[in-house]
Amino acid sequence: MTTYQHILVALDLGNSSSLVLEKAHQLAQQNQAKLTAIHVIEPLIESSYLAFDGTISTDLLPIQEEVEANAKAKLKKITRTIELPEENQLIELGRPAETIHHISKQLPADLVVIGSHGRHGLGLLLGSTANAVLHGANCNVLAVRVED
């Protein structure tokens, strides 16, 4: 059996996040591994659009900052149950799968835990983010079955 040293749990901060976090926490305890939680926020708008499209008159930075602050507070609340240190709670801005891959290499993590929902077909079974994480991962990925 593989022993893990550092587990990265990717959370969407939805209703099933506590279940996914609990599974990752159990694995971290069993392996005496470090646990890091991550939530990735997709940018409200790509910066490349701002350079070429002058039709956007609203300054999105305050809105983006509010989204990030709310996500940080929600992640802190969810991880409170397992007493995860704040330095192990990451809020990142980017495309979810790409950012999870990048952070898992940077840590480095040897297991990524992510929630998935049961539908039909591999893409639908895992969901688009979980499917993309699975196919681009440099380490093992555990997809935890969650209800929609």
N, C-alpha and C positions, 0 to 999 in steps of 0.2 A: 504494500500500500504506500502511496506517495505521501510524504510529509510536506506540508506547506509551511513556508516561512513568513509570507506576507500575502494577505488576502485583500483584494479590492472589491468592495460591494458597490455596485452601481444602483442608485435609487432614483425613481422618477418622482418621489414624494407624494405619490398617490396612496389610495387606501391600502394597497397591498405591500407598501414599503416596509412596514413593521415585520411582516412575515418573512420577507427576503432578508432583512437585516438580522432577524433572529436566527435564520439558517446559517448565515455567514458567521455570526457570533459563535454559534455552536461549533462550527468547523474550526474557527480560530482557537477556541478553548481546547478542543480535542488535539489540535496540532501545536499548541502553545505558539501560535503565529500572531504576528502583528495584524491588526485590522484597520483598514482605511475605508471610509465611506466617501462616495463622490456623487454629486448631482451636477449634470451638465445642462446649462441654459443655452438654448439656441438664441443667437443674436436677433434682435427685433428686425434688423435690416443689415444686409451685407454692406460693409464700408465701400465696396466698389460701386454700389448703386448710387451712393451719395456723391461720388465724384462725377458721374455722368448724367444724373437725372436731377434737374433742379425743381421738380414738381413737389418734392417733399418739403413742406414748410414747417412741420412740427419738429421741435428738437426732441429726439427720442432718448437722449442721454439720461435725463431725469427719470423717465419711465423705466429704462433698462436698469438703472441703479436701484429703483424701488423693487423691481422684479428680483434682483440679486439679493437685496436685503430681506425680502419675504422668504426667499428660498433658504437663505442662511438660517433664519429663525425657525423655519419648519424643519430643516435638517437637524438643528440643535435639539428641538423638541423630540423628534423621532429617536435620535441616538441617546437621549437622556436615560432611557430604560436600561441601556447596557453600559452607561457611564463611559462613553467613548470620548477620549480627550479632544478638545477643540482643534488641536493641531492635526488630528486624524480625520477631520471633517472638511472636505474640499468642495467648494462651489467653483465651477469652471464655466467659461463662456466659449461656446464653439459648437461644432456638429457632434452629437452624442457619441457615435461609434468611434469616430476619429479621435476625439478627445480621450475617451476611455482607453483606446489603444496606446495613445501617447503617454498618458499618466501611468498605465500599467507597466510600460517599459521604463519610465523614469524612476519609479519607486525602488526597485523593480518588484512587481507582484508576480507570484507564480500561480495564482488562481483569481479569476474574476467571477463574481457571483452576480447574477442579474435575474430579474423576474421575467417570466414569460406567461402567455395566456394560451389556453388550449382551443385551437380552431382547426382548420384543415390545411394541409400542405405545409411544407417546411417554413416558408415565409410567414404564413398566417399562424402556424403553430407557435412560433417563437415571437412573432411581432417583428416589425422592420428593424428596430434598434437592436434587439437581442440577436436577430439573424446576422446583422452586419458585424456586431461584436464577435460573434462566434466565428465568422468566416475570415476575419482579419486579425484574430488574436495571436499573440506570440506566446501564450501560456494556456493552461487549461481554463475552460469556461464551464461553470455550473449554471444551468437554467432552472430556476425554481418555479414550479407551476403555481400560478396564482389565478384567482377568479377575476373576471372583468367587473 
